[in-house]
């Protein structure tokens, strides 16, 4: 069976044929595939389990696989919307959308796939990675920094999901609402 990775020499050859935007797209898709590997086979009970908070750090979620998955998805929507689509989707829209299907794990997974498709489509015509684009906070960032942030985000939280799968038992109780988290932490943002 062939390995799913390419050698560094082959990778350099591929990179020579790509421009920087194509490389960014390849990296974003690769990070998403790794995230999906971490989610592969997660049951609803596993997705709902919440790791107890024993420390002072905030994980940007309730420490459940479901909460982490919805956090990743909403960030893909909001970054793509604000940076590349004139804020056509706002935080309040995302909270209302989650209200429609929480706590369904199957719906959360479908929402993540929809969010990734939206994210990739939002910058499909981008030509200048140095172009200044708005972040959801109202600051201007270069497009490359927005793209790097979302790509890194998939890897960061994919690692958390892998650890949550290892460290928590299944639960019959749904985790706290991610829609409520959005209302709590994002209502003061200019992209609300």
Order of alpha helices (4+ residues) and beta strands (2+ residues): alpha-alpha-alpha-alpha-alpha-alpha-beta-beta-alpha-alpha
